[in-house]
Amino acid sequence: MLRGIYLPRGTDAAALTMATYGIPLLVLATTHSAALTGLAFALEWVPRLGAFAFAGTLVDRHGTTAVLRTASAGRALVVLAAAVILPTHAAGYSATVTVILLAALTGILSECSYIAAETAGGVAGREAGARAHRVQSALLGIDQVATLLGPALAGLLLEWAGAAAMLGVIAFFSLLTSVLAPRESRRAKPAARQPVGHGLRTGCSVLRAQPALSWLVAGLIASNLTLGLLQAATPVIVVQRLGHSTADVGLIWSAAAVATLIAVAVCRRLIDRFGLWPVGAVSATIAATACLAVSFASTYHAYLALIAVLMAGEGGMTVVLRTVRSRLIPADVFGATLSLTILLLLLPFPLAGVLVAAVPPAQLGHLITLCAVPQALGLTAAFARLRTAPALRT
């Protein structure tokens, strides 16, 4: 399983996190504009959301191997092209347009590769049976190791070696993913050929048939608006309000990844002992409380600590979501349903970028508090409805 699932998952996650956190930093370093940084964050996520409309169906139709290899190789080519172009347009309008186009293209390709890797992980979890949460914890741990290293590496490379070096490392991890892409299981059968748009309808049907999964997704949608807002606003808050560097922005998300890794390891043992619902409910409480407090942080270290606590709570909820998802979604429509659930979870992210672009930097703390309230209410309602759900009893 190490060679077949975990290694390509790790290299893909490294490329994804470096692009996700590094490109907004590149925009801020180039333009010095909070509004353009927020706009770039929104434009980075809109194409990703569009990719979910067809990525799952492509995986169900062509298999994880073909999609993962093609998307990863395409991302490497796009990033290498940008690394060649950007040094000749170090600042100004041309550089801003270049990095925004880079964000859009890498976003589409990254989400296609992510869906393929996540589908392969779902198959592995399903084959593990009662130990599915352990497989999902391992996959989430890999993602968090990438989040630990990716933002810090992107920030350090951008500050000390330049954009070309950062983009070159992203291309390297993308090419490794293409080479290491896992082979299809011989037992896996390709889905019948259907129009790409059929995948969304299939996913909707599965969600309607699985109320537990629907409520869990609804609660996490409320949470992700605040999380997206923090991701979009953190470069502005840390660099312009707290007076720190772009490398320090990356270190915040690396520290958050350490906290999440610890939380995932603890949650795996707690789920064995207490079940999914108690662990998910406690994780939701921790995340909501930290989010309400983060807007009051007046120092860099306080802000870092609260983000770490918030992401630890998010990590626990993600283990619960992935475990429930692997249990409830039928194998033959897993890719399409997975695409829809992730699409719904990511819808708040471009909205968060628009909000950051529209609100003056001095008012971002009030905006975070305003969004943290519906997050707390949404998570409370979701886990209250899930308390008696059979899928969360074990």
Secondary structure, DSSP 8 states (H G I E B T S, - for coil): -IIIIIHHHHHHHHHHHHHHHHHHHHHHHHH--HHHHHHHHHHHHHHHHHHHHHHHHHHHHH-HHHHHHHHHHHHHHHHHHHHHHGGG--SSHHHHHHHHHHHHHHHHHHHHHHHHHHHHHHHHHHHHGGGHHHHHHHHHHHHHHHHHHHHHHHHHHHHHT-HHHHHHHHHHHHHHHHHH-----TT--------TTHHHHHHHHHHHH-HHHHHHHHHHHHHHHHHHHHHHHHHHIIIIIS---HHHHHHHHHHHHHHHHHHHHHHHHHHHHH-HHHHHHHHHHHHHHHHHHHTT--SHHHHHHHHHHHHHHHHHHHHHHHHHHHHHS-GGGHHHHHHHHHHHHHTHHHHHHHHHHHS-GGGHHHHHHHHHHHHHHHHHHHHHHTTT-GGG--
